[in-house]
Amino acid sequence: MDDMKFDLNDIVIIPTESSDINSRKECKITQKWDYNYQMLPLMAAPMDTVVSKNNYQKFIDNGIIPCLPRGQHILPLQHIVGYGKKPYFQSFGLYEIEKQLDDYRCEAMLPYKSCFYNHQHVLIDIANGHMKKLLDIIKDIKKFWPNIQLMVGNVANPKTYVNLARAGADYVRCSIGTGAGCTTAANVSINYPMGSLIAECRQLQKEYKLKTKIVADGGMKNYSDVIKALALGADYVMIGSIFNKTIESAGYNYLWGVKIHNKLSEVLWKWGFPIKKKYRGMSTKAVQRSWGKTQLVTAEGITKYQKVENSLEQWTENFKDYLRSAMSYSGAKKLSDFIGYAQYVFITDAARRRFDK
């Protein structure tokens, strides 16, 4: 019992004793990304019902860093000035990375093939970030292409975060089984409660003076969850299900069970029609087939249909106001003063029910 772990629902942020912030407008909620972009501490999950080649720019326009899913490759042609310098991550599977590394060593790569090393920001998108061979792959990538910003994961052990960071990872996705489309924790019982995972990774980040960013990934149900993840020490929060429920998401649109075109769905939604979006975990058999796999493994994800609740801009504007408000209560004018530094307390189920409306 002394080593009991906690989730985001188990805490609330408390205000600082005294704050010299007179208005939440004083709080700066963005941070500098490469190429002088100012971005929110948010990422869109690499899910094909969230992000695609057709909508990733909309996330960037709203200050959110999109992670394009496997198969949705953008080739950053070098002769187009600035094309490859947008703030996005390109995802690749572990097998793709391994094969491309082998081909690179043999000088067998085609010049215009979609190779991971053509991108400035690369996500190795695998479910189990605890494999030893991932450490070797990270070291190889950093040896050949030290300027690539590399995100890896997912992990459900704070010590694994340290191992990946020491190997050279720039970002680590933290959490397994918490996502709305993931059933790993429910069926396999592999998990580390999100609140404790973030807080302990943050503690180790400070202790070992690591620069590797903590990305809280999975299970965010509302604005409060996102803000608490930041307060505990997540440098970024990765979101899937919430963004799927925006009209701009990559999920297929349905009206009364009938699939409809994106443009029509936007018009009908603005008129008040109940548009729904298809949402699925990336380990479902349907996704495995889309990757060209012939031998399918047992799915650890689900497919469901979610009602569109707002536009991406509407959700983001609300988030900005709520984050500024939380920071003003905490006496933090900059994100760096809020992330990992906000004060929190544990609460009972009865206390949480009082404000859960």
Residue pairs with C-beta under 8 A, 6 or more apart in sequence:
5 192
5 193
5 195
5 196
5 197
6 193
6 195
6 196
6 346
7 193
7 194
7 195
7 196
8 194
8 195
8 219
8 224
8 225
8 228
8 229
8 232
9 352
10 195
10 346
10 347
10 352
11 195
11 228
11 232
11 344
11 345
11 346
11 347
12 228
12 344
12 345
12 347
12 351
13 227
13 228
13 231
13 326
13 329
13 330
13 342
13 343
13 344
14 343
14 344
14 345
15 329
15 330
15 331
15 343
16 329
16 330
16 331
16 343
18 331
19 328
19 329
19 330
19 331
20 331
21 27
21 327
21 328
21 331
21 333
23 328
24 321
24 324
24 325
24 327
24 328
25 324
26 328
26 333
27 323
27 324
27 327
27 328
27 332
27 333
27 334
28 333
28 334
28 335
29 40
29 41
29 320
29 323
29 324
29 327
29 335
30 38
30 39
30 40
30 63
30 335
31 38
31 39
31 41
31 335
31 336
32 38
33 39
33 65
33 87
34 85
34 87
34 120
34 121
34 149
35 82
35 85
35 86
35 87
37 60
37 87
38 63
39 63
39 64
39 65
39 87
40 62
40 63
40 64
40 316
40 319
40 320
41 230
41 234
41 235
41 236
41 237
41 335
41 339
42 63
42 64
42 65
42 226
42 236
42 237
42 238
42 239
42 319
43 64
43 65
43 66
43 67
43 89
43 215
43 236
43 237
43 238
43 239
44 50
44 51
44 56
44 59
44 64
44 65
44 66
44 67
44 238
44 239
44 240
44 243
45 51
45 67
45 179
45 217
45 238
45 239
45 240
45 243
46 67
46 68
46 69
46 70
46 89
46 91
46 123
46 125
46 282
47 69
47 181
47 240
47 244
47 250
47 279
47 280
47 281
47 282
48 69
48 71
48 72
48 250
48 280
48 282
48 287
48 290
49 244
49 249
49 250
49 251
49 252
49 277
49 278
49 279
49 280
50 69
50 240
50 243
50 244
50 249
50 250
50 251
51 59
51 66
51 67
51 68
51 69
51 72
51 243
51 249
51 250
52 68
52 69
52 72
52 250
53 68
53 72
53 73
53 74
54 250
55 248
55 249
55 250
56 66
56 68
56 74
56 88
57 86
58 248
58 312
59 65
59 66
59 243
59 312
60 66
60 86
60 87
60 88
62 312
62 313
62 316
63 316
64 243
64 312
64 316
65 87
65 88
65 89
65 236
66 88
66 89
67 88
67 89
67 91
67 123
67 125
67 151
67 238
68 74
68 88
68 89
68 90
68 91
69 91
69 125
69 282
70 91
70 92
70 93
70 96
70 125
70 291
71 290
71 291
72 91
73 90
73 114
74 88
74 90
75 112
75 114
75 118
76 83
76 84
76 85
76 118
76 119
76 120
77 83
77 84
78 84
84 118
84 119
84 120
85 120
87 121
88 121
89 121
89 122
89 123
89 151
90 116
90 119
90 121
90 122
90 123
91 122
91 123
91 124
91 125
92 100
92 116
92 122
92 123
92 124
92 125
93 124
93 125
93 126
93 291
94 124
94 126
94 131
94 134
94 137
96 116
97 116
97 124
97 137
97 141
98 137
100 109
100 115
100 116
100 117
101 137
101 140
101 141
103 109
104 115
104 117
104 144
109 115
116 122
116 141
116 148
117 141
117 144
117 145
117 148
119 148
120 147
120 148
120 149
121 148
121 149
121 151
122 141
122 148
122 149
122 150
122 151
123 150
123 151
123 152
124 134
124 137
124 150
124 151
124 152
125 282
126 134
126 152
126 153
126 154
127 154
127 176
127 184
127 283
127 300
128 154
128 176
129 152
129 153
129 154
129 155
129 160
129 164
129 172
129 173
130 155
130 157
130 160
134 152
134 164
134 167
135 163
135 164
135 167
138 150
138 152
138 164
138 167
138 168
138 169
139 167
139 168
141 148
141 150
141 168
142 148
142 150
142 167
142 168
149 170
149 171
150 168
150 169
150 170
150 171
151 169
151 170
151 171
151 172
151 173
151 215
152 164
152 169
152 171
152 172
152 173
153 164
153 172
153 173
153 174
153 215
153 217
154 173
154 174
154 175
154 176
154 217
154 218
155 161
155 164
155 172
155 173
155 174
155 175
155 176
156 174
156 175
156 176
156 177
156 190
156 191
156 192
156 197
157 192
158 192
158 197
158 200
158 201
158 203
158 204
159 204
161 172
161 174
161 201
161 204
161 205
161 212
161 214
162 204
162 208
162 210
164 172
164 212
165 172
165 205
165 208
165 210
165 211
165 212
166 208
166 210
169 212
170 211
170 212
170 213
171 212
171 213
171 215
171 235
171 236
172 201
172 212
172 213
172 214
172 215
173 215
173 217
173 238
174 194
174 197
174 198
174 201
174 214
174 215
174 216
174 217
174 234
175 191
175 192
175 194
175 197
175 216
175 217
175 218
175 219
176 182
176 184
176 185
176 190
176 191
176 192
176 218
177 183
177 184
177 185
177 186
177 188
177 190
177 191
177 218
178 185
178 191
178 194
178 217
178 218
178 219
179 217
179 218
179 219
179 240
179 241
179 281
180 218
180 219
180 221
180 240
180 241
180 279
181 240
181 241
181 279
181 280
181 281
181 282
181 284
181 301
181 302
181 303
181 304
182 218
182 281
182 283
182 300
182 301
182 302
183 281
183 299
183 300
183 301
183 302
184 190
184 191
184 283
184 300
185 191
187 300
188 300
194 216
194 218
194 219
194 229
195 228
195 232
197 216
198 214
198 216
198 229
198 232
198 233
198 234
199 232
199 233
201 214
201 233
202 214
202 232
202 233
202 234
202 340
203 233
204 210
205 212
205 214
205 233
206 340
213 235
213 236
214 233
214 234
214 235
214 236
215 234
215 235
215 236
215 237
215 238
216 229
216 234
216 236
216 237
216 238
217 237
217 238
218 238
218 240
219 225
220 226
220 229
220 237
220 239
220 241
220 242
221 241
221 242
222 242
223 318
223 319
223 322
224 322
226 237
226 239
226 319
227 322
227 323
227 326
228 344
229 237
230 237
230 323
230 335
230 338
230 339
230 342
231 326
231 330
231 338
231 339
231 340
231 341
231 342
231 344
232 340
232 342
232 344
233 339
233 340
234 339
235 339
240 279
241 279
241 306
242 315
243 249
243 312
243 315
244 251
244 277
244 279
244 306
245 277
245 306
245 307
245 308
245 309
245 310
246 308
246 309
246 310
246 311
246 312
246 314
246 315
247 265
247 266
247 269
247 275
247 308
247 310
247 311
247 312
248 311
248 312
249 277
249 312
251 277
251 278
251 279
251 306
252 259
252 277
252 278
253 259
253 260
253 261
253 262
253 264
253 265
253 275
253 276
253 277
254 260
254 275
254 276
254 277
254 278
254 305
255 265
255 268
255 273
255 274
255 275
255 276
256 274
260 268
260 275
265 275
265 308
268 275
269 275
269 308
274 307
275 307
275 308
276 305
276 306
276 307
276 308
277 305
277 306
277 307
277 308
278 303
278 305
279 303
279 304
279 305
279 306
280 286
280 287
280 301
280 302
280 303
280 304
281 287
281 299
281 300
281 301
281 302
281 303
282 301
283 299
283 300
283 301
284 299
284 301
284 302
284 303
285 296
285 299
286 303
287 301
288 296
288 297
288 299
289 296
309 315
326 338
326 342
327 333
327 335
327 337
327 338
330 338
330 341
330 342
330 343
331 337
332 338
332 341
332 342
